[in-house]
Amino acid sequence: MRFPKRWSILCWMLLFSTMILGSNTGCVGLAAHAMYFMYGNTVPAEFDGLEGRRVAVLCVADSSPAGAGTASDLLARRVELLLGKYVKDIDVIPHSEVANWRDQNGDPIDYREIGKGVEAESLVVIELTAYSLQPSGTLYQGRATVNLTVYDMNKKGNIVWEDLNRDFAFPIHGGVHTSELSRNAFQQRVLMALSQDIVKHFYDYDFEDDFGSDYRSLH
């Protein structure tokens, strides 16, 4: 698993904070001191190149695009919604436009053909190389392995940013008993958390959002 740059920064700041603060307030308190020292409350975007751009989002599972109502389809819709909410001056191409192009033209091997087809300036591709919701008969825990890639369609479709083999779990610790939620309701919470985890690569956010996110998403 390759940790994103913001977590590398966080680890160094945690080490620094531990040395300075000694036995102070615990892990979250140390993280808060460290990140506040470095950035205030803000974690900078790993890639801010979607700002001011016309952007298409494509999500595929097991290297093959999936149909409406599947996890990949629902995830793409949530990512589009959050990009439009948090990324400055972005013009997100509606999911229906991307889906219509795929229905009319099929699913090309080269994802960039979709970007060209919908006249995107940037194409965000989310590959779910693994995805599961239920590790046992009585317990839910969402797990996914994700490849994220951004293509710049104004630069011949060159890859300008990627984060590969990113492991995701929700909840991070433990799981949810199947008697507490339906499978569909739990999947909605997993995809909400995963979409937030993905989109945070592309805008500056408050680092405190990373703490207690499991609790907020399950309540």
Secondary structure, 3 states (H helix, E strand, C coil): CCCCHHHHHHHHHHHHHHHHHCCCCCHHHHHHHHHHHHHCCEECCCCCCCCCCEEEEEEEECCEECCCCCHHHHHHHHHHHHHHHHCCCCEECCHHHHHHHHHHHCCCCCCHHHHHHCCCCEEEEEEEEEEECCCECCEECEEEEEEEEEEEHHHCCEEEEEEEEEEEEECCCCCEECCCCCHHHHHHHHHHHHHHHHHHHHCCEEHHHHCCHHHHHHC
